[in-house]
Amino acid sequence: AIPAISQDSKPLRIGTEPTFPPFEMQDKNTGKLTGFDIELLEAIGEELKRPIEWVSLPFDGLIPALQSGSIDAAVSGMTITPERAQTLSFSRPYFKAGLAIAVQESNDSIKSFDDLKGKRIAVQIGTTGASTATAIEGTKVSQFDSAALALQELLNGKVDAVVNDAAVTLYAVKEAGLKGVKVVGEQITEEYYGIALPKNSPLVNDINNALSTLLENGKYEAIFQKWFAG
Ligand code: ARG
């Protein structure tokens, strides 16, 4: 008889929205996924002795895919929120994040959260940036499939600001050479990223244990330094 493949060595199907550098992106030359989240999950896969099968999805498709069971987990710079935690389980937090405001370089009138009242704001669909911008009085919020498209809308002068995860907007400005845009003020929220899983998935414990190991043995730190040093 053909021996059954042990459940434990089956690939982990991991969803991500891969246009969110430096957390997830496609390598320009190889087309392969790379970034902080990608390397962290690959390291978790090694700990669990499970190969990773990556599934690229729109950001607002990740939660439905978790709920239908077509992916086992999602790593996508996803903020742990009380609302999401009603229908999903999250790993322990693995990254401290927060939203930032980006405006055109020439804009001197928007400097803080309060200045966003009544403004036109571009965001990525389904994100905490989208819900935060929508909750501000009088805003007109345009939603895009990626943070890069939201920033492009700002460059084109069609909106006054972009509300997006600070590290991602800063990376676009500093590392990816996006010109004509600046980040203003402090981070306007404090958020923590978690790996998202179907509610009460038995994998939550395994992933938390693997994360603890990587935090203790220095591998988390090495991946962090690679993407965020300097
Ligand atoms: N942290 C934000 C959120 O959870 C944005 C995440 C967007 N991630 C992505 N890969 N596009 O809503």
Boltz pocket constraint, residues with backbone or C-beta under 6 A from the ligand:
constraints:
  - pocket:
      binder: B
      contacts: [[A, 16], [A, 17], [A, 18], [A, 19], [A, 20], [A, 24], [A, 59], [A, 75], [A, 76], [A, 77], [A, 78], [A, 79], [A, 80], [A, 124], [A, 126], [A, 127], [A, 128], [A, 129], [A, 165]]
      max_distance: 6.0
